[in-house]
Amino acid sequence: MKQTFCVFLLMLLAAFSVAADFPFPVGEELVYSVSWNGIPVAHSTVTTSMDLFEGREVLALRVRTRTAAFFNHIFKVDDRIESLIDPKTFLPIQFTKNMKEGSYRCHEITRFDFEAKLAYYEHQTNGTKKEYAIDADTRDILSFMYFMRSELLESESTLNYRVMSDEKIYDLILHTDEVEKIDLPGYEKKIPSLKMVPEAKFDGLFVRKGKATLWVSRDDRRLLSFAKVKVPFGRARIKLQEVNGPGDDFWITEKKNDD
């Protein structure tokens, strides 16, 4: 059950828009529903903001996944993932993963030193520490996801990337398929979305280490509109429910029942 909820390649997951300085609008909030075997069990909220960290301005990317109240009595989940980014280089400064799933606890912090080309990992729960080499453009999965939002991916292609997860650098292979129309509960029209299948062997953003199929919208925002993930004891589905924050595109102006 624990593997059903940890936050999944959302956003490769979760996706994409172009502002003056960033490939997405700062202040954007994305709300996703998470269902397991057809039962709505959780929701995830993904946000961006400008914050201060150790006296410097940073771009903060955050994902929080929580189970619905009725499901807390069965298996309570409250997962938080955060990436703090240098707004000038768009490289990560610090990546934090704080997972609470049933009795399982995992609180990890990774600091990046690009001058030394080293990352410093510390497990806040058991005290484990580790340092390892990084590349000049190494990114954690969340900052990588947002970095990718400026790229228009083509159908029927295979792309190779390298990302940081679990104190290691991993290969991520992304296979793109055809564009399909996805029905979202908050919008009248179906959303044209590029189908893609990532291959990876590391923890993602919504669900851990499950085989996933993703659909990313083909508009300028390139948002993750829908995802299906095979997990132990069934299948998880992640669907975009709301887009909030700045902007005057259809995501903001054409919501259902939007007065």
C-alpha positions in Angstrom: 0.0 0.0 0.0 2.9 2.4 0.8 3.9 2.4 -2.9 0.5 3.4 -4.0 0.8 7.0 -3.0 4.3 8.6 -2.9 4.4 11.4 -5.3 4.9 10.3 -9.0 6.7 11.5 -12.1 4.0 14.3 -11.8 5.0 16.3 -13.4 7.1 15.2 -16.1 5.3 15.0 -15.0 3.1 17.6 -14.3 3.9 20.2 -16.6 4.5 23.3 -18.7 3.9 27.3 -19.6 6.1 30.2 -20.6 6.5 33.4 -18.5 9.0 36.2 -19.0 11.8 34.5 -17.0 10.5 31.0 -16.3 8.9 28.4 -18.4 5.7 28.6 -16.2 3.8 31.3 -14.3 5.0 31.9 -10.7 2.1 31.6 -8.4 0.5 28.7 -10.4 -1.4 26.1 -8.4 -2.3 22.7 -9.9 -4.7 20.4 -8.1 -4.8 16.6 -8.9 -7.1 13.8 -7.8 -5.5 10.4 -7.0 -7.7 7.3 -7.3 -6.8 3.7 -6.5 -8.7 1.0 -8.3 -11.4 3.5 -9.2 -11.7 4.8 -5.6 -10.8 8.5 -5.0 -8.3 8.3 -2.1 -6.1 11.4 -2.2 -5.3 14.7 -3.9 -2.0 16.4 -4.8 -1.4 20.2 -4.9 1.6 21.5 -6.9 2.6 25.2 -6.4 5.3 27.7 -7.4 6.4 30.8 -5.5 9.3 33.1 -4.9 10.7 32.7 -1.4 13.7 33.6 0.7 16.2 30.9 1.7 19.3 31.7 3.8 19.0 35.3 2.8 18.7 34.8 -0.9 15.8 34.8 -3.3 14.8 31.3 -4.6 12.1 29.8 -6.7 10.2 27.3 -4.6 8.5 24.3 -6.2 6.3 22.2 -3.9 4.1 19.1 -4.1 1.9 17.9 -1.3 -0.1 14.7 -1.5 -2.7 13.9 1.2 -5.3 11.1 1.5 -9.0 12.0 1.8 -10.4 12.1 5.4 -12.3 8.8 5.0 -9.1 7.0 3.9 -7.0 8.3 6.7 -8.4 5.5 8.9 -7.2 2.9 6.5 -3.8 4.3 5.3 -3.0 7.9 6.0 -0.6 9.7 3.7 0.9 13.2 3.9 3.8 13.5 1.5 5.7 16.8 0.8 8.4 17.4 -1.8 10.2 20.7 -2.3 12.8 21.9 -4.6 14.5 25.3 -4.1 16.0 26.7 -7.3 18.4 29.5 -8.1 16.2 31.8 -10.3 19.2 32.9 -12.4 20.6 29.4 -13.3 17.4 27.3 -12.8 19.6 24.8 -11.0 18.5 23.3 -7.6 19.9 24.6 -4.4 18.2 22.2 -2.0 15.8 19.2 -2.5 13.6 18.0 0.4 11.5 14.9 0.6 9.3 14.4 3.7 7.1 11.3 3.4 4.5 10.1 6.0 2.7 7.0 4.8 1.0 4.9 7.4 3.8 4.1 9.9 6.5 4.8 7.3 8.5 8.0 7.7 11.2 9.4 5.5 12.7 12.9 5.7 15.6 13.6 3.4 17.5 16.7 2.4 19.9 17.1 -0.5 22.1 20.2 -0.9 23.7 21.0 -4.2 27.2 22.6 -4.7 27.7 23.1 -8.4 31.1 24.8 -7.9 32.4 21.6 -6.2 30.2 19.4 -8.4 29.0 17.6 -5.3 25.6 16.9 -3.7 25.3 16.4 0.1 22.5 14.1 1.2 21.3 13.7 4.8 18.5 11.4 6.1 16.8 13.5 8.8 15.2 10.4 10.3 18.1 8.0 10.8 21.1 10.4 10.4 22.6 8.8 7.3 24.8 11.1 5.3 26.3 10.8 1.9 28.1 13.0 -0.7 28.3 12.2 -4.4 29.4 13.7 -7.7 27.0 15.6 -9.8 27.1 17.0 -13.4 27.1 20.7 -14.3 23.3 20.5 -15.0 22.2 17.9 -12.5 18.6 18.4 -11.3 16.3 16.6 -9.0 13.1 15.1 -10.5 10.9 18.1 -9.5 13.2 20.9 -10.8 13.8 18.8 -13.9 10.1 18.5 -14.5 9.7 22.3 -14.4 12.8 22.8 -16.5 11.2 20.6 -19.1 8.1 22.8 -19.3 9.6 24.9 -22.1 10.2 22.0 -24.4 7.7 21.1 -27.1 8.0 17.3 -27.4 7.3 15.6 -30.7 5.2 12.5 -31.2 6.8 9.1 -31.9 10.2 10.0 -30.4 12.5 8.7 -27.7 14.5 11.1 -25.4 17.2 10.4 -22.9 17.8 12.4 -19.7 19.7 12.1 -16.4 18.1 13.1 -13.1 19.0 12.9 -9.4 16.9 10.7 -7.1 17.6 8.4 -4.1 21.1 9.8 -3.7 22.1 8.8 -7.2 22.1 10.0 -10.8 19.7 7.9 -13.0 18.9 7.6 -16.6 15.4 8.6 -17.6 14.1 7.4 -21.0 11.0 9.1 -22.3 9.0 7.5 -25.2 6.3 9.8 -26.8 3.3 8.4 -28.6 0.3 10.1 -30.3 -1.8 13.1 -29.2 -5.1 12.1 -27.5 -8.0 14.1 -26.1 -8.4 13.9 -22.3 -11.7 14.7 -20.6 -11.1 16.8 -17.4 -13.8 17.4 -14.8 -13.2 21.1 -14.6 -13.4 21.9 -18.3 -16.1 21.6 -21.0 -13.7 20.8 -23.9 -11.4 17.8 -24.0 -7.7 18.6 -23.7 -5.3 17.5 -26.5 -2.5 15.8 -24.7 0.7 14.0 -25.8 0.8 10.4 -24.6 4.2 9.4 -23.2 5.7 6.4 -21.3 8.8 7.1 -19.1 11.3 4.4 -18.1 13.0 5.0 -14.8 14.2 3.1 -11.7 13.7 5.7 -9.0 11.0 7.3 -6.9 8.8 9.8 -8.6 6.3 12.3 -7.5 2.8 10.8 -7.1 3.4 7.1 -7.0 6.7 5.3 -6.4 8.4 2.9 -8.8 5.3 1.9 -10.8 5.0 1.6 -14.6 3.4 4.8 -15.8 1.6 6.3 -18.8 1.4 10.1 -18.9 -0.6 12.6 -21.0 0.8 16.2 -21.2 -1.3 19.0 -22.7 -0.3 20.5 -26.0 -1.0 24.1 -25.1 1.7 26.5 -23.9 1.4 25.3 -20.3 2.1 21.7 -21.2 0.4 20.4 -18.0 0.2 16.8 -16.9 -3.5 16.3 -17.7 -3.7 12.6 -16.8 -1.6 9.7 -15.6 -2.1 5.9 -15.1 0.4 4.0 -12.9 0.5 0.3 -12.2 1.1 -0.2 -8.4 1.0 -3.1 -6.0 -2.6 -4.4 -5.7 -4.0 -2.4 -8.6 -3.7 0.8 -10.6 -3.5 4.5 -9.6 -4.9 7.2 -11.7 -4.0 10.9 -11.4 -6.1 13.5 -13.1 -5.9 17.3 -13.2 -8.8 18.9 -11.4 -8.0 22.6 -11.1 -5.6 25.2 -12.4 -5.3 28.4 -10.3 -3.1 31.4 -10.1 -2.1 34.0 -12.7 -2.9 33.8 -16.4 -5.6 34.6 -18.9 -5.6 31.4 -21.0 -8.4 28.9 -21.1 -7.1 27.1 -18.0 -8.2 30.1 -16.0 -11.0 31.7 -18.1 -12.9 28.6 -19.2 -13.4 26.6 -16.1 -16.8 24.9 -15.5 -19.2 26.9 -13.3 -16.7 29.8 -13.2 -18.7 32.9 -12.4 
